[in-house]
Amino acid sequence: MRRPSLNPTQMLRETGERIQFLLNADKHMAEVVQLLKNTNDVLAGLSKIVDRLNGMVEEIEGRAGGVKQLLGRMDRLEEAALNIERATLGVEAALTALPRALRTRITKARKPGVSDEA
């Protein structure tokens, strides 16, 4: 293990630097205060930008609410169309289960678009 070397000139130089630093503490403190002011200005600018972005996001979310509602309506319409298709298939299946003679009478008697009331 090595012993630390004692260098008196190096020690005096470091002590002189420390003394100079302590004697000029007011200048260093002014620099620190200026840095803090600059940091405060930068943070204020960032806060404004974030507020602007939040406003834009809220506006987009407001518009998207209408789009979401529209998409929900379209989903319900699609579901209704599928239900109608399923019901139509059920009616066709029921017709095929009837005897052939009865089926032909039903299909000949009714024409599409003609109601029972005449």
HUWO-V458311 format. One record per pair of residues at least 12 apart in sequence whose C-alpha atoms are under 8 Angstrom apart, sorted by sequence separation. I is the first residue (numbers start at 0). J is the second residue. D is the distance in Angstrom with one decimal. If there is no record, write none. Layout:
BEGIN
i:I j:J d:D
i:I j:J d:D
END
This chain:
BEGIN
none
END
